Amino acid sequence: MDPPPPTKPPRGVKYGKDESAGCGFLVNVIKSLGFSETTEERQKEKLKIEQEFKRSDLRLNELVSRHDQQLTQVLPLFSQVAIEITASRERIHAVKENLGACKRLLQCRRDELKKMWTDAVQHKYVLEMLEQIQELRKVPQRVVSYTAKRQYLHASKALTDALNTLNGPLQGVEGLADLRTDLQTRRQQLYHRLHEELVTQIYKNSANEALFAFQRSNSSRLNSSFTRGIGVRRSTDRIEANARVRKALAEMAQGFDLENAEIIEDADLIDPELSMSYFIAIIVECFGMLHKVPDSLETLRVQIQTELLNVVRNTTQQLSAVVAVEGSANAAVNGSSNPLLMLLEIIFKQFKAIAKTHSLVLKNYLAVGQKYAVVGPQPYDLTDFWAQAQSVLQLLLTDYLDIQNASSDESSSTGFAEPTSNINSYFLRRKAANTKRSMFKFDKSSHIAGSGGKEHRRNASDVSIDDNMGSQLDGSGKGSTSGILPHERKQQREKLLICTPDQNVITKVYLPLMGYIQEIESFMKCKPGQPCSLHDFVDNYIKETFLSKGHNRNLQLTIESLSKNQDAWRTIISPEEMKALNLNRPLLQSTVMVERRLVETKNLIQDLPCYSEELLKMVCALLKEYRENCQAAYRGIVQPDSEDKRIYSVAWLKDEDISRFLKSLPNWTDLKISSQRTRQTRKLQRGSFEPSEEESPLQVQQRNIREAEMLTSNLGEGGITQREILDDIGVLKELAILQESMEWFSARVSEFANELRRPLVNGLNAISAECTANIAIKDGTIKVMTNLALEFDELANTCLLVLHLEVRVQCFHYLRSKSSARNNSYVGSKDDILEPDRQVQVLTKRLSEMDEAFSATLHPRKTRYVFEGLAHLASRILIQASNYLEHIDQITVQRMCRNSIALQQTLSNITASREVALDQAKHFYELLCMEPDEILNALLERGTQFSEMQLLNALQLSCRACGITDANLLASYQQKLSDILGAKPSKGIVV
């Protein structure tokens, strides 16, 4: 079922906020009567109202009676007020009529008043223009005054305001055209003055400050030529001036009013760095006021190279004066430095100071550009500055390295020239720059228009003050790269150099120069594998000019001279050279010459560590060639005629068993150890060293006996002929000199190879990463050098062993030749008994000659090694000679004893010790003079001193001398000898 529809609620009774009020009460009464539905209700309401009216009437009458006096007073006052209001209305009406009349009168004079007001305004404007014109006429004089006081900010503001006035409110005044032109000219002159002042701050003052700083840090190296010419001022004035400058700079940075910024009248009171910041900020602010920011930036960029060249020239002049005062242009200051090194150090410090100033200038330009909303080309950056600084350094190095003369032949043959008219075009930004080709060519200058193609080389010193004018701006003041630069001058100026140009200068300046290059690459933020142009320039010069045409060429010529000159193996050094090398024995001239090339290379590796591999390759080639030449020289000495001639000592040495045996003996080991310790002693500059453990006399004798037995066993039955020995003492002397030379040279090569294992950079702390990677010498190269040193040492050992064996071979030749050994004609005159055998006399003479030759050419230890043990061999040969005697007599024994004594005396003189080994030979032949029974009794009493075969041979010769031929008797003597040898141990040393 649907719900019933909603019913309208009854209207409510609304009353006013104040029901007691009359109006509200009346409204309520009307509403009550309107809402009443019956007459009774209306009657009730009427009665209620009447009752209320009566009460109100009663209350009113009560109040009137209560306040009757006050009402009596109020009514007259009300009447008086009403009269006054009426009078006032009448007066106001009169005033209104009067105002209407005034209005009508003013309307009549309005046009006349308007005309008079217009005339007054015009007169006021004309007065203001006259005052402005009067002020404008004073501007030129004020600008001159400000400029003279170096108050450039006030001068710029005055000119800018004046020109703004002339081009603004007074633009239509034709009479001010001359004044406008004059102010524009003065603005351009002020711009040029400001630019000159900025250039002075950037280049001259920065360079001077760097120069003064260098002079302060090196006061002992430079004299007073670099001292500052500013007198000492009061410290209070300086403090106040610096405080005012700092306050002015802070206000300028915060954009305050700039009219009060220039408050310094004496710039000498300000600290140099603060003064530079102050003036640069003022000048750049002036450029902003003069609307010359783009032009000044372009002019600065164009003039970088010219100004840097001026800095180089001025510094060269000052340093040349210092060197001239010391008396020699090539002498280092106080002998501690090279003038060119000092010049490069000063110039690079100046360039860094100038770059720092450029950074400050660009910072101020950036702030001014944002302040004045400058629209134009982007300013240059420090990369552009360092690019042009590199070109200046290349020009400087070109002069001192004498590249022009070195490359004159090559340049004339290639005929290459770059058709550019401005070197600054090289420094423009390019996207495609990934190339190893050098960006600059300074061996020839650009073509000059109208000069008929004549070329002029630009030198770092070919700059004067006039060069600045070539790139200054003309009347328009706009920067231009087409201005005449100094390198396009037709007039060739004289070069100013602090020392004589020389290609070898690169070795002195390379290490510090690479440090400068690394700093430049860090400034330019060069990527790995993309070195700066100066790095490429130095690298190309060293590889293509200095090494290929200089050092490497000298090495090649040395190799060729050694190959072609046959006398190089006979020429020795002079006594003066021996003294200079601290040597006691002469060496081959060729060895010393090659060693000097080795020292040159060693010094070059220290000076040019990045090119060590290239240098070592050439040195290894030189050493290999010299090794082959030395081996050929050795073969020429020991085998000069043909392959058919056989030298017995050389043949013995080729026998591996003999060579290994000789090198295993203690005397050879001690000799090599002693030589090594001697070299270490010289290297460490010590006075003495602990000697190796010496052999006992018994060990020495046993070792000499072993050597004598080994050589004797290897000697053939045919003996040694005259053709199989080195009979020329001169040849032996050459062999000795070759041995000393090879051993000395081997030690130098080995020392060089050992030094390569240590870090090669000497005093270089800052070099490029690419160069650092190439400094470490490859192990293969060091191994090649070490092997070459061992080969030279092996050749020296071979020469010494040949001499050692040759002396013994000649003993075999003279003491065991067929003519002497098997000749039994020892019987002669009585005078002959007193003299040794002729062959022995020849041998002793030969030994004396060899000792004299070896003493002058070999170290005493080596001479001792050559002759040590020779007595044992001679004694053994003399005893073995008895095997070839058919019979023995007194004369033969005396002759053999004389031979032994003669050899003993000679060898004792040589070795400075009594050679007791030859006493054995004399005792053996004295034993032959006895009868067989006496020999056996002597053996029983004194023991056996000889071998069984030697004693058996002596017993047979004694029996033969006594005429004993009975076989049974001979057998009994032999049996007794065997019993004695078996019963008693031998005494002494068996020879």
PADREN-184625 format. One line per 3 residues: number of its first residue (from 0); for each residue x, y, z of C-alpha. Coordinates in pm, whole numbers. Example, Ala and Ser with C-alpha at 12.3 -4.5 7.8 and 13.67 -1.06 7.14 Angstrom:
<pts>
0> 1230:-450:780  1367:-106:714;
</pts>
This chain:
<pts>
0> 0:0:0  127:339:-98  207:586:187;
3> -9:905:212  127:1221:44  311:1468:267;
6> 101:1750:423  209:2118:448  304:2209:803;
9> 119:2504:963  269:2847:935  457:2945:1241;
12> 439:3273:1419  743:3485:1364  824:3773:1584;
15> 1085:4035:1565  1390:4046:1776  1239:4315:2003;
18> 865:4248:2065  838:4546:2302  922:4790:2030;
21> 631:4975:1874  680:4859:1521  737:4507:1625;
24> 437:4513:1851  214:4643:1574  335:4373:1341;
27> 253:4112:1603  -95:4251:1651  -163:4241:1280;
30> -38:3886:1259  -253:3778:1554  -563:3933:1404;
33> -483:3778:1070  -438:3434:1216  -755:3456:1431;
36> -1026:3233:1298  -1319:3338:1518  -1462:3661:1650;
39> -1406:3556:2005  -1036:3531:1948  -1029:3875:1788;
42> -1227:4018:2077  -985:3864:2322  -698:4012:2136;
45> -869:4353:2124  -927:4349:2499  -567:4257:2556;
48> -449:4541:2338  -671:4794:2507  -540:4687:2844;
51> -188:4729:2730  -268:5073:2582  -413:5189:2907;
54> -107:5077:3097  117:5257:2846  -95:5577:2870;
57> -70:5569:3244  303:5522:3232  337:5806:2978;
60> 140:6047:3188  352:5944:3485  672:6010:3296;
63> 552:6346:3159  460:6461:3499  786:6339:3638;
66> 994:6520:3369  786:6829:3315  1071:7069:3397;
69> 1306:6912:3153  1050:6924:2876  988:7288:2946;
72> 1361:7361:2893  1398:7139:2584  1120:7286:2377;
75> 1266:7644:2364  1607:7507:2284  1463:7302:2001;
78> 1296:7612:1857  1628:7805:1869  1816:7522:1694;
81> 1558:7506:1420  1601:7883:1357  1981:7854:1332;
84> 1953:7561:1088  1732:7767:866  1986:8053:867;
87> 2267:7818:781  2078:7682:486  2040:8034:354;
90> 2414:8105:385  2504:7780:211  2273:7870:-69;
93> 2455:8205:-103  2794:8035:-111  2669:7798:-379;
96> 2561:8089:-590  2903:8256:-543  3086:7937:-644;
99> 2881:7912:-954  2980:8266:-1041  3354:8183:-984;
102> 3322:7880:-1201  3179:8083:-1477  3467:8335:-1442;
105> 3743:8059:-1440  3599:7901:-1749  3642:8230:-1921;
108> 4024:8239:-1840  4103:7866:-1897  4259:7896:-2247;
111> 4482:8181:-2140  4607:7987:-1833  4666:7673:-2041;
114> 4885:7862:-2287  5087:8016:-2005  5141:7667:-1843;
117> 5257:7519:-2172  5511:7797:-2213  5643:7736:-1861;
120> 5691:7363:-1924  5880:7432:-2246  6105:7682:-2073;
123> 6184:7425:-1800  6276:7154:-2056  6499:7396:-2248;
126> 6674:7485:-1926  6739:7116:-1852  6879:7059:-2202;
129> 7112:7355:-2163  7235:7217:-1835  7291:6873:-1999;
132> 7480:7035:-2286  7698:7223:-2041  7774:6895:-1860;
135> 7844:6718:-2191  8096:6985:-2285  8282:6912:-1963;
138> 8294:6534:-2027  8611:6530:-2250  8811:6717:-1989;
141> 8679:6494:-1712  8766:6183:-1914  9120:6309:-1966;
144> 9152:6379:-1595  9013:6038:-1496  9236:5859:-1746;
147> 9545:6040:-1618  9462:5923:-1267  9389:5571:-1397;
150> 9031:5606:-1275  8902:5414:-1573  8570:5322:-1419;
153> 8471:5687:-1374  8595:5771:-1722  8398:5485:-1877;
156> 8083:5576:-1686  8114:5943:-1785  8161:5855:-2153;
159> 7883:5599:-2151  7634:5836:-1983  7732:6118:-2219;
162> 7687:5904:-2529  7358:5767:-2397  7242:6126:-2350;
165> 7356:6230:-2698  7198:5924:-2856  6883:5957:-2643;
168> 6724:6287:-2542  6967:6500:-2747  6974:6277:-3052;
171> 6801:6534:-3272  7032:6823:-3180  7239:6883:-3492;
174> 7478:7117:-3318  7605:6834:-3101  7728:6619:-3393;
177> 8092:6727:-3346  8073:6662:-2973  7920:6321:-3040;
180> 8203:6233:-3282  8463:6354:-3033  8317:6144:-2753;
183> 8301:5837:-2976  8667:5888:-3065  8755:5927:-2700;
186> 8560:5610:-2621  8768:5422:-2880  9088:5571:-2739;
189> 8982:5476:-2390  8910:5125:-2514  9261:5101:-2660;
192> 9406:5237:-2337  9210:4986:-2135  9318:4705:-2366;
195> 9683:4805:-2331  9642:4820:-1955  9478:4475:-1955;
198> 9757:4331:-2171  10010:4480:-1931  9836:4321:-1635;
201> 9800:3984:-1806  10144:3949:-1962  10396:4198:-1832;
204> 10295:4209:-1467  10222:3836:-1448  10554:3752:-1614;
207> 10741:3992:-1386  10579:3849:-1076  10677:3498:-1185;
210> 11029:3627:-1255  11053:3791:-913  10921:3475:-745;
213> 11184:3269:-928  11450:3516:-823  11341:3497:-460;
216> 11344:3116:-462  11681:3109:-641  11846:3412:-487;
219> 12184:3242:-493  12158:3176:-867  12054:3517:-996;
222> 12196:3860:-927  12025:4190:-869  11931:4232:-1236;
225> 11589:4086:-1158  11521:4286:-839  11207:4491:-809;
228> 11248:4870:-837  10984:4964:-580  11090:5140:-267;
231> 10988:5031:75  10668:5205:183  10516:5234:522;
234> 10338:4921:632  10036:5115:762  9976:5272:421;
237> 9996:4931:256  9753:4777:505  9501:5056:457;
240> 9532:5047:77  9489:4669:65  9187:4688:294;
243> 9023:4948:71  9090:4738:-237  8940:4425:-79;
246> 8631:4624:19  8600:4764:-334  8632:4418:-488;
249> 8365:4282:-254  8129:4566:-346  8190:4509:-715;
252> 8122:4137:-676  7790:4213:-501  7681:4466:-765;
255> 7690:4778:-547  7738:5130:-676  8064:5137:-869;
258> 8121:5512:-861  8303:5484:-529  8500:5171:-621;
261> 8811:5346:-755  8965:5483:-441  9332:5392:-486;
264> 9558:5663:-618  9898:5496:-557  9901:5145:-706;
267> 10246:5076:-564  10092:5046:-219  9878:4749:-319;
270> 10003:4390:-309  10081:4270:-664  9825:3990:-672;
273> 9555:4209:-518  9645:4497:-747  9613:4271:-1051;
276> 9271:4141:-945  9158:4496:-872  9266:4647:-1203;
279> 9144:4351:-1408  8802:4372:-1247  8790:4747:-1312;
282> 8902:4713:-1676  8660:4432:-1760  8379:4630:-1596;
285> 8478:4923:-1816  8457:4700:-2124  8104:4611:-2018;
288> 8011:4977:-1983  8166:5061:-2320  7993:4762:-2486;
291> 8330:4627:-2596  8323:4284:-2434  8312:4076:-2760;
294> 8572:4297:-2930  8811:4286:-2636  8778:3908:-2606;
297> 8855:3854:-2972  9151:4092:-2956  9292:3910:-2653;
300> 9255:3574:-2827  9429:3697:-3142  9722:3854:-2955;
303> 9808:3560:-2728  10095:3433:-2941  10242:3777:-3006;
306> 10242:3871:-2640  10391:3539:-2535  10671:3589:-2786;
309> 10735:3931:-2633  10753:3769:-2289  11006:3517:-2419;
312> 11217:3790:-2574  11217:4011:-2264  11305:3720:-2036;
315> 11584:3614:-2272  11727:3965:-2267  11729:3981:-1888;
318> 11877:3635:-1846  12136:3706:-2118  12245:4009:-1920;
321> 12296:3790:-1614  12498:3535:-1810  12700:3812:-1975;
324> 12788:3957:-1636  12925:3619:-1531  13156:3623:-1830;
327> 13033:3339:-2048  12712:3289:-2243  12744:2914:-2205;
330> 12830:2905:-1837  12562:2807:-1591  12479:3040:-1310;
333> 12706:2942:-1021  12792:2635:-1230  12477:2458:-1116;
336> 12247:2492:-1414  12234:2541:-1787  12115:2886:-1902;
339> 11864:2730:-2139  11723:2513:-1858  11686:2821:-1644;
342> 11525:3008:-1932  11274:2730:-1993  11195:2706:-1622;
345> 11135:3080:-1595  10930:3094:-1916  10708:2804:-1812;
348> 10651:2960:-1470  10563:3283:-1648  10326:3100:-1883;
351> 10151:2938:-1586  10121:3277:-1414  9981:3427:-1735;
354> 9736:3137:-1768  9623:3199:-1410  9568:3565:-1496;
357> 9376:3464:-1810  9153:3248:-1588  9086:3550:-1366;
360> 9013:3766:-1672  8769:3510:-1814  8595:3484:-1478;
363> 8544:3861:-1476  8428:3853:-1837  8168:3590:-1748;
366> 8033:3799:-1462  8026:4118:-1673  7862:3934:-1962;
369> 7581:3815:-1739  7547:4160:-1582  7519:4349:-1912;
372> 7346:4064:-2103  7621:4055:-2365  7526:3869:-2683;
375> 7812:3759:-2906  8074:3491:-2968  8174:3262:-2685;
378> 8496:3364:-2506  8813:3166:-2554  8926:2924:-2285;
381> 9260:2817:-2137  9287:2539:-2396  9328:2807:-2663;
384> 9591:2979:-2453  9795:2662:-2399  9767:2572:-2766;
387> 9935:2898:-2862  10179:2870:-2572  10290:2537:-2720;
390> 10353:2703:-3054  10574:2962:-2882  10769:2688:-2703;
393> 10809:2507:-3035  10950:2824:-3190  11187:2859:-2896;
396> 11306:2498:-2922  11337:2532:-3300  11592:2810:-3250;
399> 11797:2636:-2981  11787:2291:-3141  11905:2440:-3471;
402> 11632:2256:-3659  11648:2502:-3948  12005:2402:-4037;
405> 11942:2034:-3965  11640:2017:-4194  11757:2251:-4471;
408> 11848:1968:-4707  11528:1780:-4643  11313:2090:-4681;
411> 11478:2182:-5010  11415:1835:-5147  11054:1806:-5036;
414> 10955:2164:-5118  10660:2145:-4879  10501:2471:-4766;
417> 10175:2543:-4597  9979:2823:-4767  9841:2981:-4453;
420> 9858:3350:-4372  9792:3335:-4001  9926:3093:-3744;
423> 9624:3156:-3520  9406:2962:-3761  9572:2649:-3623;
426> 9423:2709:-3283  9058:2715:-3392  8842:2435:-3258;
429> 8809:2140:-3492  8603:1830:-3446  8827:1595:-3639;
432> 9161:1615:-3461  9242:1247:-3409  9566:1238:-3602;
435> 9931:1191:-3523  10039:1450:-3777  10201:1757:-3629;
438> 9971:2058:-3631  10245:2316:-3680  10525:2365:-3929;
441> 10776:2618:-3803  11073:2539:-4020  10925:2772:-4282;
444> 10704:3073:-4237  10393:3154:-4438  10394:3325:-4776;
447> 10362:3701:-4761  10128:3867:-5006  10315:4082:-5255;
450> 10658:3948:-5157  10701:3726:-5458  10673:3406:-5260;
453> 10978:3482:-5046  10975:3288:-4720  11092:3403:-4380;
456> 11137:3182:-4081  10978:3305:-3764  11202:3296:-3457;
459> 11095:3320:-3100  11334:3612:-3060  11220:3799:-3375;
462> 10974:4005:-3176  10991:4366:-3068  10753:4617:-2921;
465> 10645:4713:-3273  10502:4365:-3319  10218:4454:-3089;
468> 10101:4722:-3329  10051:4468:-3603  9760:4313:-3419;
471> 9620:4629:-3255  9279:4744:-3365  9213:5040:-3591;
474> 8946:5308:-3546  8655:5069:-3542  8801:4876:-3249;
477> 8678:4540:-3375  8893:4232:-3339  9013:4073:-3658;
480> 9224:3770:-3735  9331:3918:-4066  9561:4174:-3908;
483> 9933:4165:-3988  10104:3934:-3742  10473:3947:-3655;
486> 10558:3633:-3851  10432:3810:-4164  10681:4094:-4134;
489> 10904:4145:-4434  11191:4263:-4219  11402:3981:-4075;
492> 11525:4061:-3726  11835:3934:-3553  11786:3635:-3326;
495> 11852:3669:-2956  11974:3343:-2803  12107:3277:-2457;
498> 12338:2997:-2571  12470:2851:-2895  12214:2642:-3089;
501> 12298:2272:-3071  12103:1955:-3140  12241:1799:-2820;
504> 12054:2059:-2615  11755:1823:-2622  11934:1585:-2382;
507> 11964:1860:-2121  11612:1994:-2150  11414:1676:-2221;
510> 11336:1570:-1864  11216:1909:-1739  11048:1968:-2075;
513> 10847:1646:-2039  10739:1763:-1696  10617:2087:-1853;
516> 10442:1893:-2128  10261:1676:-1877  10138:1984:-1694;
519> 10020:2132:-2025  9836:1811:-2112  9671:1813:-1770;
522> 9568:2175:-1825  9427:2089:-2169  9274:1763:-2040;
525> 9423:1558:-2322  9294:1205:-2351  9530:904:-2333;
528> 9682:837:-2674  9624:1196:-2788  9930:1395:-2676;
531> 9954:1768:-2719  10123:1924:-3021  10439:2011:-2825;
534> 10471:1646:-2722  10442:1541:-3088  10697:1803:-3187;
537> 10956:1684:-2934  10887:1318:-3013  10925:1370:-3389;
540> 11243:1572:-3345  11411:1313:-3123  11316:1019:-3343;
543> 11358:1170:-3689  11642:1416:-3631  11836:1365:-3312;
546> 11849:986:-3308  11825:888:-3674  12063:1159:-3799;
549> 12271:1207:-3487  12338:938:-3229  12234:639:-3439;
552> 12439:770:-3730  12745:797:-3507  12696:439:-3394;
555> 12668:326:-3753  12985:511:-3847  13163:352:-3551;
558> 13060:6:-3669  13176:79:-4024  13509:219:-3907;
561> 13577:-89:-3695  13491:-319:-3984  13712:-144:-4236;
564> 14010:-40:-4023  14245:-335:-3977  14484:-139:-3753;
567> 14210:-90:-3494  14325:-411:-3324  14681:-290:-3284;
570> 14627:69:-3177  14619:118:-2800  14519:414:-2593;
573> 14765:680:-2484  14896:717:-2127  14678:1025:-2085;
576> 14369:821:-2171  14482:545:-1934  14508:800:-1656;
579> 14168:945:-1740  14014:596:-1729  14202:508:-1408;
582> 14371:210:-1576  14711:53:-1516  14727:-149:-1837;
585> 14671:-35:-2196  14353:-118:-2384  14261:-126:-2748;
588> 14160:209:-2891  13861:47:-3059  13739:-96:-2727;
591> 13757:241:-2557  13582:401:-2854  13296:151:-2839;
594> 13278:191:-2463  13245:566:-2508  12954:504:-2742;
597> 12812:281:-2471  12852:558:-2213  12693:805:-2453;
600> 12398:573:-2495  12379:522:-2120  12368:896:-2067;
603> 12109:931:-2341  11892:666:-2178  11912:862:-1854;
606> 11838:1187:-2040  11579:1039:-2279  11422:752:-2083;
609> 11120:726:-2313  11345:624:-2603  11548:363:-2419;
612> 11430:76:-2640  11534:252:-2962  11872:339:-2812;
615> 11931:-13:-2682  11848:-167:-3017  12126:33:-3181;
618> 12365:-44:-2895  12293:-415:-2923  12359:-398:-3296;
621> 12689:-218:-3228  12791:-473:-2963  12704:-767:-3185;
624> 12907:-620:-3469  13194:-547:-3235  13173:-898:-3091;
627> 13210:-1044:-3440  13501:-810:-3512  13671:-908:-3186;
630> 13629:-1276:-3261  13767:-1218:-3610  14059:-1027:-3458;
633> 14125:-1316:-3220  14126:-1560:-3509  14357:-1330:-3701;
636> 14601:-1326:-3410  14614:-1699:-3341  14577:-1808:-3703;
639> 14696:-1530:-3931  14806:-1728:-4237  14562:-1999:-4330;
642> 14345:-2273:-4195  14624:-2526:-4250  14848:-2370:-3987;
645> 14781:-2530:-3652  14861:-2349:-3326  14901:-2616:-3060;
648> 14777:-2406:-2766  14462:-2305:-2957  14401:-2665:-3057;
651> 14439:-2775:-2696  14192:-2507:-2583  13937:-2628:-2836;
654> 13947:-2963:-2662  13650:-2948:-2426  13814:-3182:-2177;
657> 14127:-2967:-2148  13926:-2643:-2134  13690:-2780:-1870;
660> 13984:-2918:-1670  14170:-2584:-1670  13857:-2395:-1563;
663> 13794:-2641:-1283  14134:-2582:-1121  14138:-2365:-807;
666> 14384:-2113:-951  14139:-2029:-1233  13846:-2004:-992;
669> 14046:-1783:-756  14150:-1561:-1046  13789:-1504:-1159;
672> 13664:-1445:-805  13945:-1200:-744  13864:-1013:-1065;
675> 13496:-988:-971  13579:-860:-625  13816:-606:-769;
678> 13541:-471:-993  13300:-457:-701  13562:-279:-495;
681> 13606:-14:-760  13233:20:-796  13170:58:-422;
684> 13490:265:-377  13613:57:-89  13973:43:11;
687> 14007:-332:47  13812:-655:46  13841:-986:215;
690> 14057:-1216:1  13947:-1563:-88  14081:-1857:109;
693> 14432:-1926:-18  14555:-2273:-110  14812:-2445:101;
696> 15153:-2517:-58  15067:-2886:-75  14740:-2810:-256;
699> 14925:-2583:-500  15180:-2852:-578  14917:-3119:-625;
702> 14719:-2892:-855  15025:-2808:-1064  15118:-3177:-1085;
705> 14768:-3263:-1206  14792:-2996:-1474  15139:-3111:-1582;
708> 15025:-3473:-1604  14717:-3379:-1804  14914:-3172:-2057;
711> 15187:-3432:-2084  14936:-3708:-2144  14773:-3508:-2425;
714> 15101:-3437:-2602  15154:-3647:-2911  15461:-3851:-2983;
717> 15566:-3629:-3269  15639:-3329:-3048  15565:-2963:-3129;
720> 15722:-2793:-3429  15818:-2430:-3476  15507:-2364:-3687;
723> 15281:-2482:-3408  15384:-2213:-3159  15339:-1837:-3147;
726> 15701:-1742:-3175  15635:-1367:-3218  15629:-1183:-2886;
729> 15432:-903:-3051  15150:-1146:-3126  15141:-1259:-2764;
732> 15136:-897:-2655  14842:-829:-2887  14664:-1128:-2744;
735> 14726:-1001:-2390  14596:-653:-2479  14291:-812:-2640;
738> 14233:-1012:-2323  14252:-706:-2098  14032:-508:-2334;
741> 13767:-778:-2359  13756:-832:-1984  13732:-460:-1912;
744> 13470:-413:-2182  13272:-713:-2059  13262:-562:-1712;
747> 13137:-231:-1854  12867:-400:-2061  12760:-611:-1764;
750> 12749:-303:-1544  12541:-127:-1808  12300:-421:-1826;
753> 12265:-430:-1447  12191:-59:-1437  11909:-114:-1685;
756> 11727:-316:-1421  11701:-9:-1200  11452:275:-1265;
759> 11577:484:-1553  11405:812:-1471  11667:1031:-1308;
762> 11504:1323:-1128  11189:1311:-1338  10872:1308:-1128;
765> 10623:1419:-1385  10603:1256:-1722  10324:1135:-1942;
768> 10157:799:-1889  10262:679:-2235  10623:761:-2165;
771> 10608:591:-1826  10486:271:-1988  10789:264:-2218;
774> 11051:337:-1953  11073:-14:-1815  11336:-199:-2015;
777> 11219:-531:-2152  11374:-838:-1995  11465:-964:-2340;
780> 11679:-658:-2408  11856:-691:-2074  11913:-1060:-2142;
783> 12068:-980:-2481  12302:-728:-2315  12394:-978:-2044;
786> 12463:-1250:-2300  12682:-1012:-2500  12877:-929:-2184;
789> 12924:-1302:-2118  13045:-1353:-2475  13303:-1077:-2437;
792> 13410:-1226:-2105  13435:-1571:-2266  13659:-1426:-2536;
795> 13876:-1272:-2265  13893:-1608:-2087  13988:-1774:-2414;
798> 14273:-1528:-2468  14404:-1581:-2116  14385:-1960:-2143;
801> 14563:-1946:-2478  14845:-1748:-2316  14851:-1993:-2027;
804> 14877:-2288:-2262  15112:-2117:-2506  15378:-2076:-2238;
807> 15356:-2448:-2164  15348:-2542:-2531  15670:-2352:-2582;
810> 15822:-2539:-2288  15729:-2862:-2460  15867:-2728:-2787;
813> 16208:-2624:-2653  16260:-2891:-2387  16116:-3190:-2571;
816> 16197:-3130:-2935  16346:-3416:-3131  16668:-3230:-3194;
819> 16737:-3183:-2825  16562:-3470:-2656  16701:-3749:-2865;
822> 17039:-3597:-2929  17294:-3768:-2702  17577:-3531:-2781;
825> 17582:-3354:-2444  17953:-3421:-2431  18151:-3118:-2529;
828> 18422:-2891:-2417  18474:-2794:-2061  18337:-2448:-2130;
831> 18014:-2603:-2249  17969:-2778:-1916  17918:-2443:-1742;
834> 17638:-2337:-1978  17286:-2484:-2011  17165:-2638:-2331;
837> 17107:-2403:-2625  16734:-2484:-2639  16708:-2410:-2268;
840> 16881:-2077:-2323  16633:-1993:-2596  16344:-2094:-2369;
843> 16467:-1885:-2076  16507:-1588:-2308  16156:-1644:-2444;
846> 16016:-1670:-2092  16186:-1346:-1992  16052:-1171:-2303;
849> 15700:-1302:-2239  15721:-1192:-1877  15824:-845:-1986;
852> 15543:-831:-2242  15280:-966:-2002  15389:-740:-1717;
855> 15325:-439:-1937  14989:-561:-2069  14834:-801:-1814;
858> 14727:-761:-1455  14984:-912:-1212  14730:-1176:-1104;
861> 14694:-1290:-1464  15069:-1290:-1520  15103:-1503:-1212;
864> 14835:-1737:-1342  15019:-1771:-1675  15353:-1865:-1518;
867> 15235:-2041:-1204  15294:-2418:-1216  15531:-2387:-1510;
870> 15821:-2514:-1296  15640:-2843:-1229  15583:-2892:-1600;
873> 15946:-2808:-1685  16071:-3043:-1415  15849:-3321:-1547;
876> 15972:-3261:-1904  16337:-3266:-1793  16287:-3589:-1602;
879> 16103:-3746:-1894  16398:-3651:-2115  16594:-3925:-1943;
882> 16376:-4175:-2130  16552:-4079:-2451  16911:-4112:-2313;
885> 17095:-4425:-2421  17363:-4389:-2154  17447:-4147:-1875;
888> 17772:-3981:-1771  17889:-3704:-1544  17887:-3440:-1814;
891> 17528:-3517:-1911  17416:-3500:-1550  17592:-3167:-1503;
894> 17436:-3029:-1822  17087:-3135:-1713  17146:-2985:-1370;
897> 17255:-2663:-1539  16936:-2670:-1744  16728:-2714:-1433;
900> 16912:-2435:-1249  16877:-2197:-1544  16505:-2259:-1568;
903> 16470:-2226:-1192  16647:-1893:-1187  16437:-1757:-1473;
906> 16107:-1872:-1329  16205:-1750:-981  16272:-1406:-1126;
909> 15933:-1416:-1296  15722:-1547:-1007  15930:-1387:-729;
912> 15940:-1721:-545  16187:-2009:-538  16056:-2277:-774;
915> 16137:-2586:-567  15976:-2812:-826  16289:-2787:-1045;
918> 16499:-2916:-757  16329:-3249:-819  16480:-3266:-1167;
921> 16826:-3182:-1034  16793:-3446:-760  16682:-3701:-1019;
924> 16988:-3649:-1237  17216:-3645:-932  17065:-3987:-852;
927> 17188:-4113:-1191  17552:-4061:-1087  17517:-4330:-818;
930> 17561:-4703:-853  17250:-4925:-834  17319:-5031:-475;
933> 17368:-4667:-371  17040:-4574:-536  16855:-4844:-346;
936> 17022:-4749:-17  16932:-4382:-72  16575:-4483:-129;
939> 16575:-4678:195  16721:-4385:387  16542:-4084:233;
942> 16227:-4238:93  16092:-4234:-256  16051:-3895:-422;
945> 15978:-4019:-772  15745:-4257:-946  15822:-4623:-995;
948> 15878:-4581:-1371  16116:-4293:-1314  16313:-4487:-1056;
951> 16318:-4793:-1279  16453:-4584:-1565  16717:-4432:-1334;
954> 16819:-4783:-1216  16856:-4902:-1573  17070:-4602:-1671;
957> 17290:-4655:-1362  17337:-5024:-1447  17417:-4932:-1803;
960> 17672:-4675:-1685  17833:-4935:-1455  17846:-5192:-1733;
963> 17601:-5433:-1568  17447:-5644:-1840  17353:-5960:-1647;
966> 16978:-6008:-1680  16950:-6192:-1347  17128:-5907:-1169;
969> 16908:-5651:-1338  16603:-5851:-1234  16726:-5864:-873;
972> 16769:-5484:-867  16423:-5438:-1004  16283:-5678:-742;
975> 16459:-5488:-464  16320:-5162:-603  15973:-5310:-603;
978> 16015:-5431:-247  16136:-5089:-133  15848:-4909:-307;
981> 15602:-5159:-165  15745:-5147:189  15797:-4772:233;
984> 15560:-4497:138  15695:-4233:-91  15818:-3909:56;
987> 15792:-3574:-106  15610:-3499:-422  15613:-3741:-714;
990> 15687:-3563:-1040;
</pts>
